[in-house]
């Protein structure tokens, strides 16, 4: 009996080793690909941070590794008045940076918040009530909103420039909030539409049977369930508004200028001040990076809700 089962046992052992080796090879390939992709994704951030601490010679010679290729210096941060040795001194550049930073905060958070409010109401209506606008019905209207992203911003340059001049909205935070809201509203509507479609109608019907109105069911039942999706839509809208450059450069001059415009303006008679531009870029992306780390679980949960139900 033992002799008869020996070949079978050996074959099973060999097969098991092959499976383990195959599984190990697959894991090595997957993790190797992830490591390569992480390097590709994070290298621009690494390059930006290190460039902000280089001298002009180190920038032009392409030195990459601190304390190996070059000795880190606060040149970029010093030019902005944000280095440890200048942070407590008077600096007009730092004052301008703070002003542009506040402008970016007001415009981005204001537009993202307004887009979520309007987008949630529009998406809820499109998922709960039948509409007809000529030949267009709910699905067509939803796609129409999303199709607005196809339109190149440069096509709207002249109309918005003339309109804002007539409405006295040039170089104003209110004007930037309005145009940023229009820019991200299609995305907010589409994300919230998926969120509301994943919530059963029966929950609202049961709430209204218990005495709630449509608005009561919306605010007390639907909104808490769709909360993670709203956070995800808000963060995505915020990132798009925060990084927007075209309209900020077109419609602002002094008072409402934002950080992306200030980053792009780091040029002088000697060329581009790469160290100052890198320091500004690092200071600009840091708040969103920190916010993304703290809200990561809400973002993932919100974006996965519509696909998981």
C-alpha positions, 0 to 999 in steps of 0.5 A, spaced: 500 500 500 505 504 501 509 503 495 503 504 491 501 511 494 508 513 493 508 516 486 502 519 487 504 523 493 511 525 490 507 528 484 502 531 489 509 534 492 512 536 486 505 539 484 504 543 490 512 546 490 510 548 483 504 552 485 508 555 491 513 557 486 508 560 481 504 564 487 511 566 489 513 569 482 506 572 481 507 576 488 514 578 486 512 580 479 506 584 482 510 587 488 515 589 483 510 593 478 507 596 484 514 599 486 516 601 479 509 605 479 510 608 486 517 610 484 514 613 477 509 617 481 513 619 487 519 621 483 516 628 481 514 630 488 521 628 490 524 632 485 520 638 487 522 637 494 530 636 493 530 642 488 527 647 493 533 645 497 539 646 491 543 651 489 543 654 482 549 649 480 546 643 483 539 644 479 543 645 472 547 639 473 542 635 475 544 633 482 539 628 485 541 625 492 542 629 498 548 629 501 551 625 496 550 629 489 549 635 493 549 639 500 542 641 501 541 648 502 534 653 503 535 657 497 528 656 494 525 657 501 529 663 503 527 666 496 520 666 499 522 668 506 520 661 509 527 658 511 528 657 518 533 663 518 528 668 515 521 666 517 521 671 523 524 677 518 519 681 514 519 679 507 514 682 501 515 675 498 512 671 504 506 676 504 505 675 497 505 668 498 500 668 504 495 672 500 495 667 494 495 662 499 488 665 502 486 666 495 487 659 493 483 656 499 477 661 498 476 660 491 477 652 491 474 651 498 468 655 496 467 652 489 468 645 491 463 646 497 458 650 492 459 644 487 457 639 492 451 642 494 448 644 487 451 637 484 447 633 490 441 637 489 441 636 481 443 628 482 438 627 487 433 630 482 435 626 476 435 619 480 428 620 483 424 624 479 423 623 471 424 629 467 424 631 460 427 636 456 425 636 449 427 629 446 432 628 452 430 624 459 434 623 465 440 619 462 441 624 457 441 630 461 446 626 466 450 625 460 449 632 457 452 635 464 458 630 463 459 632 456 461 639 458 468 636 460 469 635 453 469 643 451 476 646 451 477 651 456 480 656 451 474 656 447 470 659 453 476 664 454 473 670 450 466 669 452 468 669 460 473 675 459 467 679 456 462 677 461 466 678 467 468 685 465 461 687 464 459 684 471 465 687 474 467 680 476 474 681 473 480 679 479 475 678 484 474 671 489 467 671 487 468 671 480 473 665 481 468 661 485 463 662 480 467 659 474 470 654 478 464 651 480 461 651 473 468 647 472 467 642 477 459 641 477 459 636 472 464 631 476 460 633 482 453 631 479 456 625 476 459 622 482 453 624 486 448 621 481 452 614 482 451 615 490 444 616 490 443 610 485 446 605 490 441 607 495 434 603 495 428 608 494 425 603 499 429 607 505 426 614 503 419 611 502 419 608 509 421 614 512 416 618 508 411 613 511 413 615 518 412 622 517 418 625 513 417 630 507 421 629 501 426 634 504 426 630 511 428 624 507 433 627 503 437 630 509 436 625 514 436 618 510 440 619 504 445 624 505 448 620 511 448 614 507 451 618 501 456 622 506 463 618 503 461 619 496 460 627 498 467 627 501 470 624 495 466 628 490 469 634 494 476 632 495 476 631 487 473 638 486 477 641 491 484 638 487 481 640 480 480 647 483 486 648 487 491 646 481 487 650 476 491 655 472 488 657 465 482 661 468 486 664 474 491 667 469 486 669 465 481 673 469 485 675 475 491 680 475 493 682 482 487 681 488 485 674 486 491 671 483 492 664 486 498 660 487 498 656 481 499 663 477 504 665 482 508 658 481 508 659 474 511 667 474 517 665 477 522 667 472 527 673 472 532 676 468 537 670 469 531 665 467 527 661 471 528 660 478 527 653 479 529 653 486 523 658 488 518 655 483 520 648 487 519 651 494 512 654 492 510 648 488 512 644 495 508 649 499 502 648 494 501 641 494 503 640 502 496 642 504 492 637 499 497 631 501 495 632 508 488 633 507 488 626 502 492 622 508 487 624 513 481 623 508 483 617 505 478 612 507 472 616 506 475 617 499 476 610 497 469 608 501 466 614 497 469 612 490 467 604 491 460 605 493 457 606 487 461 600 483 460 595 489 452 596 489 
